[in-house]
Amino acid sequence: MDTVTNMLAVKNTGFEMEGNSSQLENRVTRLETHVEHINSNISEIKADLKDVRADLKDFRASTDAKFDQMNDRISMLHVTMTEKFGEMNKQFGEIKVWALTVLGGGILAVIAHALHWL
């Protein structure tokens, strides 16, 4: 008798499972709908990422161009400064010769006066 009761219990449980399967199908259908929505969101995100990458490439190109302009300006400034300092060095060289002549003569005059040569 116990086996008959067990078989009836299994049979009743089977019928309960059939009722739950329709609920399960509804849930699966809802999940599939949500997954499709998520897939569309992912495709939108991918498109936005492509746009961001393109914008970043454009931004990098523009900043590289600006840095190239700055490098050109600095190079021109370097050339100009080198030319001006070259001219100043040439003038300072002439002043150096004059200054050494004056200082040398002054020192010789002091030594000559100290040694009573004058």
DAVEN-V304416 format. One record per residue. N is the residue number from 0. PHI is phi in degrees with one decimal (* if undefined). D_FIRST is the distance of its C-alpha to the first C-alpha in Angstrom with 2 decimals. Layout:
BEGIN
<<N	PHI	D_FIRST> <N	PHI	D_FIRST>>
END
This chain:
BEGIN
<<0	*	0.00> <1	-63.1	3.73> <2	-66.6	5.35> <3	-66.8	5.15> <4	-65.1	6.30> <5	-64.2	8.61> <6	-66.2	9.89> <7	-66.9	10.72> <8	-64.5	12.37> <9	-65.5	14.32> <10	-64.4	15.28> <11	-65.2	16.58> <12	-63.8	18.41> <13	-60.0	19.96> <14	-66.9	21.40> <15	-64.5	22.82> <16	-65.7	24.49> <17	-64.6	26.13> <18	-66.8	27.71> <19	-72.6	28.92> <20	-66.3	30.45> <21	-68.8	32.96> <22	-66.3	33.97> <23	-64.9	34.26> <24	-63.1	36.50> <25	-63.0	38.68> <26	-66.0	39.07> <27	-62.8	39.97> <28	-62.4	42.50> <29	-63.8	44.04> <30	-63.3	44.24> <31	-61.7	45.96> <32	-62.8	48.42> <33	-66.3	49.18> <34	-66.3	49.64> <35	-62.5	52.14> <36	-63.6	54.00> <37	-64.4	54.08> <38	-60.6	55.38> <39	-66.9	58.17> <40	-64.0	59.05> <41	-63.0	59.22> <42	-65.6	61.54> <43	-65.0	63.74> <44	-63.6	63.88> <45	-61.8	64.90> <46	-63.9	67.65> <47	-63.5	68.87> <48	-63.6	68.96> <49	-62.4	71.09> <50	-63.7	73.45> <51	-63.5	73.66> <52	-61.0	74.43> <53	-63.6	77.17> <54	-62.6	78.60> <55	-65.7	78.61> <56	-63.7	80.44> <57	-64.0	83.01> <58	-63.1	83.39> <59	-64.2	83.86> <60	-63.0	86.45> <61	-68.6	88.38> <62	-68.6	88.35> <63	-62.3	89.44> <64	-63.7	92.32> <65	-65.2	93.31> <66	-67.0	93.29> <67	-63.5	95.39> <68	-62.6	97.89> <69	-64.3	98.01> <70	-62.8	98.57> <71	-63.5	101.40> <72	-63.0	103.01> <73	-65.4	102.77> <74	-62.6	104.30> <75	-63.5	107.15> <76	-62.8	107.69> <77	-62.6	107.81> <78	-62.6	110.42> <79	-62.3	112.49> <80	-64.8	112.36> <81	-63.2	113.32> <82	-63.5	116.33> <83	-65.7	117.45> <84	-68.2	117.08> <85	-64.5	119.00> <86	-63.3	121.87> <87	-65.4	121.78> <88	-65.7	121.77> <89	-63.1	124.83> <90	-65.4	126.61> <91	-66.3	125.57> <92	-61.2	126.99> <93	-65.9	130.36> <94	-65.9	130.16> <95	-60.3	129.26> <96	-62.5	132.47> <97	-63.2	134.54> <98	-63.9	132.85> <99	-65.4	133.37> <100	-64.6	137.04> <101	-65.0	137.62> <102	-65.3	135.79> <103	-63.0	137.48> <104	-64.7	140.89> <105	-64.1	140.22> <106	-66.2	139.15> <107	-62.2	142.23> <108	-65.4	144.43> <109	-65.1	142.98> <110	-64.5	143.42> <111	-63.6	146.96> <112	-68.5	147.85> <113	-67.7	146.39> <114	-89.9	148.32> <115	58.8	151.43> <116	-81.0	151.62> <117	-104.4	152.37>>
END
